[in-house]
Amino acid sequence: MQAQHPSSSESKATTAIAQAAGSTFKPTRPMLATAVIGAALIGYLVHKTPDARQRLEALADMAQTLGDLSERDAAVVAHLLAKPATLKGTQHV
């Protein structure tokens, strides 16, 4: 596609927005599972609450049961859940 620009009499190339809108990215179920579990993992590591831990465990168990979580990713989640959740830098009085 060519467009005329007022600053020049030469034609310049333009990109079609319609082409970009037509090609949509469709993630696979394992990709979506990894993204959701990753978000839950970050939430757990930041907040370290029992609710965040339970959400991460439930999502990881569900994804593994459905076959959408690899053994390696499941092992990473299990390893992080095996560590005690303590807030660093806090003092108990």
C-alpha positions as CSV (number, residue, x, y, z in Angstrom):
1,M,0.0,0.0,0.0
2,Q,1.3,3.5,-0.9
3,A,0.4,6.8,0.8
4,Q,1.0,10.3,-0.2
5,H,2.7,12.5,2.4
6,P,2.3,16.3,2.3
7,S,6.0,16.9,3.0
8,S,7.0,15.0,-0.1
9,S,5.6,14.1,-3.5
10,E,7.1,10.6,-3.2
11,S,4.9,7.7,-2.2
12,K,5.9,6.0,1.1
13,A,5.1,2.5,2.3
14,T,2.5,2.1,5.0
15,T,1.4,-0.9,7.0
16,A,-2.1,-2.2,7.1
17,I,-3.6,-2.4,10.5
18,A,-6.2,-4.9,9.3
19,Q,-3.5,-7.4,8.6
20,A,-2.2,-7.2,12.1
21,A,-5.6,-7.6,13.6
22,G,-6.4,-10.7,11.6
23,S,-3.4,-12.7,12.9
24,T,-4.2,-13.4,16.6
25,F,-2.1,-15.5,18.9
26,K,-3.7,-18.6,20.3
27,P,-1.8,-20.0,23.2
28,T,-2.0,-23.7,24.0
29,R,-3.5,-25.1,27.2
30,P,-0.1,-25.9,28.6
31,M,1.0,-22.4,27.9
32,L,-2.0,-21.0,29.6
33,A,-1.5,-23.3,32.6
34,T,2.1,-22.2,32.9
35,A,1.1,-18.5,32.8
36,V,-1.7,-18.9,35.4
37,I,0.6,-21.0,37.7
38,G,3.4,-18.5,37.2
39,A,1.1,-15.7,38.3
40,A,0.0,-17.7,41.4
41,L,3.6,-18.6,42.2
42,I,4.6,-14.9,42.1
43,G,1.7,-14.1,44.3
44,Y,2.7,-16.7,46.8
45,L,6.4,-15.7,46.8
46,V,5.4,-12.0,47.3
47,H,2.6,-12.3,49.8
48,K,3.4,-15.7,51.5
49,T,-0.2,-16.1,52.8
50,P,-2.0,-19.4,53.3
51,D,-4.5,-18.3,50.7
52,A,-1.9,-17.7,48.1
53,R,-0.2,-21.0,48.9
54,Q,-3.6,-22.9,48.7
55,R,-4.3,-21.2,45.3
56,L,-0.9,-22.2,43.9
57,E,-1.3,-25.8,45.2
58,A,-4.8,-26.2,43.7
59,L,-3.8,-24.7,40.3
60,A,-0.7,-26.9,40.1
61,D,-2.6,-30.0,41.1
62,M,-5.3,-29.3,38.6
63,A,-2.9,-28.6,35.7
64,Q,-0.9,-31.7,36.5
65,T,-4.0,-33.9,36.6
66,L,-5.1,-32.5,33.2
67,G,-1.7,-33.1,31.8
68,D,-1.0,-29.4,31.1
69,L,1.9,-29.1,33.5
70,S,5.2,-30.7,32.7
71,E,6.9,-32.9,35.3
72,R,9.8,-30.4,35.5
73,D,7.4,-27.5,36.1
74,A,5.6,-29.5,38.7
75,A,8.9,-30.3,40.4
76,V,9.8,-26.6,40.6
77,V,6.4,-25.8,42.2
78,A,6.8,-28.7,44.7
79,H,10.3,-27.6,45.5
80,L,9.2,-24.0,46.3
81,L,6.2,-25.2,48.3
82,A,8.5,-27.5,50.4
83,K,10.3,-24.4,51.7
84,P,8.7,-22.8,54.8
85,A,7.0,-19.5,53.9
86,T,8.6,-16.9,56.1
87,L,8.7,-13.2,55.5
88,K,12.3,-12.0,55.2
89,G,13.3,-8.9,57.1
90,T,10.6,-9.1,59.7
91,Q,11.2,-9.3,63.3
92,H,9.0,-11.1,65.8
93,V,8.4,-9.2,69.0
